[in-house]
């Protein structure tokens, strides 16, 4: 199924405006979701909008938006009122500041989107901006889903990727975490050296496609087993051992990792994936109706 844009407008840099479309970069359908059911009859629960003053359910046509300015007192905001507050960013992503892409703190990043040119006429100008922005991130604003977001736009492959950003006041300071005051500022040099050696053994090119969602896979295994009427066995869970001697734990880690180098991590992941696939196939075959034998 072709991707559908969630927003159309213009990407603007100074006096240059390019028609663009905004697409979600993530797929929510990839995550298993559950519905709320009534335990007695397994009927799906309905969420009703109820007015306690009139003691009845109300339709969407009867509902308005209200802002509580005092306890129990509201001012009603109509669609016309909301339209008056529409900033330029409802139609234009105006990039007003550029910085190195690495300068954006990941704690501010909220959600990714892809940008593409809106129509063939915009493709050339879009490509020029993309090449001109290499290594940089443009900062601007975008009104989306009823609010205005701070956004960062930067080149990615053949297009542009846009991240909605949290404003500075939305990010809490780490100084508010009391436990961090107990973390020592000085550590033993030999322990740091050994820790770096352990970490170094895990270094390599990053391919997130190598990693699988074990929790989702296990949920799918349990769902398939219950559909097939099989008993679901709870896996044994071992708590991590407490570290009493840090140097000893680091040395053991280094020895263990060195020994496991004979079996690449990618090979181990493929082996685990094959086991999960086999379990799913068995559950699927048990659900399938058995073929009748001919007399």
VOGU-3710 file (C-alpha; in Angstrom, 3 decimals, decimal comma):
1> xxxxxxxxxx> 0,000/0,000/0,000  1,381/3,397/-1,020  2,232/5,805/1,786  -0,278/8,595/2,393  0,820/12,107/3,427  -0,401/13,537/6,719  0,368/17,151/5,763  0,891/19,225/2,623  2,432/22,670/2,441  5,706/24,435/1,729
11> xxxxxxxxxx> 9,284/24,074/2,930  10,750/27,568/3,040  14,361/28,729/3,259  14,620/32,523/2,989  12,849/33,408/-0,281  12,807/29,830/-1,618  9,569/27,880/-1,085  9,188/24,266/-2,205  5,841/22,392/-2,143  6,294/19,309/0,064
21> xxxxxxxxxx> 4,371/16,415/1,528  4,945/15,032/5,028  4,756/11,270/5,645  4,996/9,316/8,932  8,377/7,586/9,159  7,213/4,905/11,604  4,663/2,105/11,327  2,366/1,739/14,347  0,828/-1,402/12,823  4,094/-3,269/13,456
31> xxxxxxxxxx> 3,251/-3,428/17,183  0,720/-5,903/18,585  -2,258/-4,152/20,143  -4,967/-5,447/22,448  -8,640/-4,547/22,859  -10,462/-4,277/26,183  -13,063/-7,053/26,606  -15,698/-7,869/29,194  -14,212/-10,904/30,964  -17,616/-12,600/31,346
41> xxxxxxxxxx> -18,685/-12,624/27,676  -15,510/-11,410/25,876  -17,438/-8,592/24,189  -15,400/-5,538/23,236  -15,876/-2,648/25,657  -17,337/0,585/24,261  -16,146/3,997/25,356  -19,179/6,283/25,659  -19,189/10,060/26,079  -21,394/10,740/29,091
51> xxxxxxxxxx> -22,778/14,000/30,508  -23,248/13,586/34,282  -25,446/16,731/34,497  -28,066/15,431/32,041  -27,430/11,771/32,841  -27,202/10,672/29,214  -24,781/9,882/26,416  -23,966/12,798/24,079  -23,063/12,745/20,381  -19,976/14,361/18,842
61> xxxxxxxxxx> -22,208/17,119/17,419  -23,074/18,205/20,979  -19,461/18,434/22,142  -17,404/21,663/22,165  -13,854/22,481/23,260  -13,427/24,225/26,587  -10,471/25,648/28,521  -10,682/25,500/32,340  -9,490/28,939/33,538  -10,774/28,368/37,086
71> xxxxxxxxxx> -11,826/25,249/38,958  -15,088/24,145/37,315  -15,275/27,222/35,023  -14,601/26,993/31,305  -14,368/29,273/28,309  -15,677/27,639/25,106  -13,462/27,798/22,018  -15,211/27,481/18,641  -13,628/26,455/15,324  -13,618/30,142/14,350
81> xxxxxxxxxx> -11,707/31,000/17,528  -9,128/28,292/16,798  -8,795/29,467/13,169  -7,813/32,932/14,381  -4,849/31,438/16,215  -3,465/29,659/13,134  0,180/30,630/12,652  2,130/30,611/9,381  3,315/27,071/10,214  -0,092/25,602/9,315
91> xxxxxxxxxx> 0,968/25,867/5,667  4,694/26,642/5,753  7,720/24,995/7,407  9,949/28,055/7,615  13,545/27,057/8,422  14,994/30,040/10,254  18,185/28,565/11,758  20,751/26,004/10,560  23,161/24,019/12,706  25,304/20,894/12,514
101> xxxxxxxxxx> 23,067/17,821/12,513  25,095/16,377/15,414  24,245/19,424/17,557  20,662/18,255/18,150  20,399/16,565/21,546  18,487/13,244/21,149  16,502/14,003/24,329  14,692/16,726/22,377  13,750/14,444/19,459  10,119/13,328/19,573
111> xxxxxxxxxx> 8,880/11,758/16,303  10,324/11,326/12,776  8,629/12,146/9,461  9,741/11,958/5,835  9,506/14,920/3,468  9,031/14,540/-0,286  8,368/17,042/-3,091  4,701/17,686/-3,823  4,595/17,218/-7,587  7,194/16,887/-10,335
121> xxxxxxxxxx> 7,690/20,652/-10,669  8,992/20,806/-7,093  11,452/17,908/-7,420  14,434/19,896/-8,744  14,224/22,655/-6,114  13,724/19,967/-3,448  16,913/18,178/-4,602  18,903/21,432/-4,548  17,834/22,185/-0,968  18,625/18,614/0,080
131> xxxxxxxxxx> 22,158/18,795/-1,322  22,700/22,268/0,114  21,700/21,046/3,591  24,102/18,080/3,751  25,572/17,763/7,226  23,196/20,432/8,497  19,809/20,533/10,199  17,312/23,306/9,610  15,195/24,430/12,560  11,661/25,737/12,075
141> xxxxxxxxxx> 8,043/25,267/13,134  5,098/23,204/11,901  1,453/23,144/13,004  0,334/19,511/13,073  -2,491/17,656/14,834  -3,828/20,771/16,543  -0,570/22,157/17,934  2,603/23,864/16,749  5,815/21,860/16,847  9,427/22,888/16,773
151> xxxxxxxxxx> 11,011/20,790/13,990  14,441/19,872/12,650  14,844/19,019/8,957  17,934/17,299/7,535  18,892/15,284/4,423  18,388/11,515/4,386  18,958/9,304/1,339  16,887/10,680/-1,565  14,699/12,881/0,617  14,561/14,835/3,841
161> xxxxxxxxxx> 13,731/13,638/7,331  11,929/15,914/9,778  11,909/15,431/13,543  9,394/17,098/15,816  11,304/18,455/18,791  10,433/19,030/22,417  10,781/22,633/23,523  13,453/23,394/26,119  10,835/23,833/28,866  9,460/20,335/28,137
171> xxxxxxxxxx> 12,770/18,638/28,953  13,511/18,057/32,615  16,964/18,750/33,999  18,955/15,741/35,185  19,837/17,771/38,258  16,344/16,965/39,578  17,316/13,287/39,999  18,602/12,858/43,557  20,288/9,490/42,894  22,718/11,098/40,434
181> xxxxxxxxxx> 24,220/13,175/43,249  25,589/9,907/44,677  27,486/9,033/41,473  31,235/9,580/42,092  33,054/12,105/39,921  36,380/10,268/40,212  36,812/6,595/39,283  39,725/4,137/39,193  41,758/4,376/35,982  42,397/0,625/35,736
191> xxxxxxxxxx> 38,662/-0,123/35,977  37,879/2,420/33,257  40,588/0,939/31,028  39,140/-2,562/31,437  35,588/-1,282/30,875  36,704/0,330/27,605  38,241/-2,978/26,521  34,958/-4,793/27,189  32,978/-2,121/25,334  35,480/-2,189/22,467
201> xxxxxxxxxx> 34,797/-5,881/21,826  31,174/-4,985/20,952  32,052/-2,196/18,514  31,026/-2,534/14,873  28,863/-1,158/12,098  25,285/-0,605/13,224  22,447/-2,348/11,388  19,205/-2,116/13,380  17,719/-4,732/11,052  19,804/-7,325/12,905
211> xxxxxxxxxx> 17,825/-6,768/16,086  14,413/-8,297/16,679  11,660/-7,440/19,140  11,828/-10,457/21,463  8,834/-9,272/23,491  6,593/-9,005/20,416  7,840/-12,375/19,144  7,087/-14,006/22,493  3,618/-12,410/22,590  2,950/-13,791/19,092
221> xxxxxxxxxx> 4,127/-17,270/20,227  1,748/-17,208/23,204  -1,152/-15,925/21,050  -0,568/-18,683/18,459  -0,383/-21,313/21,205  -3,647/-20,155/22,822  -5,414/-20,097/19,440  -4,205/-23,634/18,826  -5,409/-24,702/22,284  -1,906/-25,561/23,485
231> xxxxxxxxxx> -0,560/-25,081/26,978  1,539/-21,940/27,354  4,753/-22,601/29,249  6,222/-19,733/31,245  9,963/-19,348/30,490  12,327/-19,396/33,444  13,599/-15,959/34,392  16,958/-15,472/36,025  17,800/-12,264/37,849  21,191/-10,739/36,932
241> xxxxxxxxxx> 23,881/-11,501/39,465  24,871/-8,652/41,769  28,319/-7,222/41,058  30,446/-7,567/44,184  33,891/-7,194/42,624  33,828/-4,838/39,629  37,304/-5,739/38,307  36,528/-9,458/38,458  33,206/-8,934/36,656  34,927/-6,886/33,920
251> xxxxxxxxxx> 37,643/-9,536/33,440  35,038/-12,296/33,203  33,069/-10,206/30,706  36,177/-9,765/28,564  36,950/-13,504/28,659  33,328/-14,434/27,864  33,083/-12,037/24,922  36,432/-13,165/23,532  35,283/-16,792/23,658  31,972/-15,982/21,992
261> xxxxxxxxxx> 33,752/-14,287/19,074  33,981/-17,738/17,521  30,187/-17,537/17,041  29,227/-14,184/15,434  26,287/-12,323/16,979  24,541/-12,123/13,591  24,641/-15,921/13,302  23,153/-16,293/16,796  20,325/-13,871/15,909  19,515/-15,832/12,734
271> xxxxxxxxxx> 19,481/-19,065/14,729  17,048/-17,598/17,271  14,855/-16,212/14,471  14,746/-19,658/12,836  13,586/-21,226/16,127  10,780/-18,652/16,487  9,714/-19,217/12,876  9,585/-22,970/13,488  7,390/-22,533/16,591  5,020/-20,261/14,656
281> xxxxxxxxxx> 4,794/-22,809/11,816  3,918/-25,611/14,231  1,187/-23,506/15,872  -0,196/-22,571/12,451  -0,302/-26,193/11,323  -2,201/-27,172/14,470  -4,829/-24,516/13,776  -5,383/-25,754/10,223  -8,303/-28,257/9,836  -7,201/-31,824/9,276
291> xxxxx> -7,879/-33,318/5,798  -10,371/-36,191/5,717  -9,025/-39,556/4,645  -10,624/-41,173/1,654  -12,468/-44,394/2,317
//
